């Protein structure tokens, strides 16, 4: 086990390797409404889906830029978030809150 990771992180990263689980995880963070929780979810998924370097390359971003963007103080632009999600094999969508709103 990686000495820097918490005991749950290894299991979480295995679970997040599945695109459906990753999407569910990020959606839950969005629903939470906290920017730091959202950025943490993106960091966790990036680590699970190839690592920060791999995701940065696929998103056509510098690795340092990705780290800065997803840091606790990060404030990424919408275009950057879309690029990062694409680099993780995901995309952003909007759905009605309930079937009644459809």
C-alpha angles and dihedrals in degrees: 000000000000108000091218096055128084116242093256095047096077092054091043092052091050089051091047092055086081109084093219092053091046091052091048091050094050092044090053089052091050091050089051087065095215116126093209092052089050093050090047090053090052091049091050093049092046091053091048097046100056104310133273095289093052094046091046091053093048090047090048092238132125114258091237090051090053092050091049093046093051096041121112088262094043119126105185122190119240092253090054092050090050090050093049092049089050089051088056093049092254137109137205118248136171123225133182113266091234140002088254090064092055 
